[in-house]
């Protein structure tokens, strides 16, 4: 029985590794929808539902969760996103979210900043951050 | 004067930026090689000799966050067709009034068309160049102040830009100026579709680059036809621009269409109607596209018609001079573009575009082939 549960846990955790978890600071009580994420990560909104400032944190290009987030949540390829941001950057209308090196860096930044919102592979989640949604 | 001091103000902002200010440096570049396909043909600055400079450009943008919601941005650009001489293409200060409102002051890009603000950033769109016959005002920048506001209205993402200012420099017809430039552009987008509308007006004055036209004005005034001269020249005459656009971007299919109408009252400026439609389809990293542009510039015979009895008098040369000058503004051209974008690198795209333009008044056709790379850094 215990072996079966262990196997099940193993299979489940293996299964969710490809997923991405959107994370915020444990002190942040806001609900974040897919639309909100789109607006925050495309520079069209800069605060959470309760009005507090939101600081989106991106993973650097080439990280697995970054590609997943771009295609599943933002519905754009990395080239499309680069073109999108170049429109805003070179017309003085916005700057892309700060990029962090890896899951650990995003997690540490979110754990330390109540305004931060980021995403990491589900397998990297621990108690220092709060998961608001997964994809 | 106000304009010059605005730029100086923006640039001085960069210089006085505190040492701890966060400075971002970005840039973009395009290297294009092209030539027309027939020996005597010219189009968009290209001739039948292979040219690497005409549409090539490099730009460096420096943005410094001064804190207290204030930032300053300067974009230095060198264009190949101007020997890569560096100039300030944009230079402005930004005040972030609140979460969704920004105020910019300085040298800005006039947001006439859907792509006009970033028309130099080739990486940001699929074509080799923006639809040139539709985006044909002959000047790009406005010195003044703009308000940029984003909202969510009934589920649509709304982007509003309102601008006030002026312009002093070259135009399509000669050196001139725009005073009291004012208007707004508004874009609504949702999921996979978007709409846009723009309206601007200003008082236009200029000296014709064509010396024959200036000589004609002098002769008309000297011979007591000041009223006719006034119908031809640009002397604080009201110009209006109206544009609409729509686009869809769904399941890799991208369709964009724009229409605009430009008029300048009491001048020889033809009533210009320009429009285009473009269809592109993304196949992974390769995006083929096809677009068609229509250019319809109706001249104003009503300017010279009341004077046609002059044709049989000794002043006939004045009359026929007026006819020729007014009619020189007529244009009817169709342009077909076929090309592709290939994203061969994470920050660079290769583009190949064939353009065929038919001048319907002269019944001539010019073909142009351009290949190049657009990149951002």
Contacts between the chains, C-beta under 8 A, distances in Angstrom:
chain1	res1	chain2	res2	distance
A	39	B	152	8.0
A	39	B	157	7.8
A	44	B	150	5.9
A	44	B	157	5.9
A	45	B	99	7.6
A	46	B	99	5.3
A	47	B	99	5.8
A	61	B	346	6.4
A	77	B	282	7.9
A	78	B	346	6.6
A	79	B	285	7.0
A	79	B	343	4.2
A	79	B	346	7.4
A	79	B	349	7.4
A	82	B	123	7.3
A	82	B	346	7.2
A	82	B	347	6.7
A	82	B	376	6.7
A	83	B	123	6.0
A	83	B	124	4.9
A	83	B	125	7.2
A	84	B	124	7.9
A	86	B	28	6.7
A	86	B	118	7.1
A	86	B	121	5.4
A	86	B	123	5.4
A	86	B	124	4.7
A	86	B	376	4.8
A	87	B	117	7.7
A	87	B	118	4.9
A	87	B	121	7.0
A	87	B	124	4.7
A	89	B	26	5.5
A	89	B	61	7.3
A	90	B	26	7.1
A	90	B	28	6.4
A	90	B	59	7.7
A	90	B	61	6.1
A	90	B	75	6.9
A	90	B	118	5.6
A	90	B	120	7.9
A	90	B	121	4.9
A	90	B	124	7.5
A	91	B	109	6.8
A	91	B	117	4.4
A	91	B	118	5.6
A	92	B	63	7.3
A	92	B	73	4.7
A	92	B	90	6.9
A	92	B	92	6.4
A	92	B	94	6.0
A	92	B	104	6.3
A	93	B	102	7.3
A	93	B	148	6.2
A	95	B	24	6.6
A	95	B	63	7.6
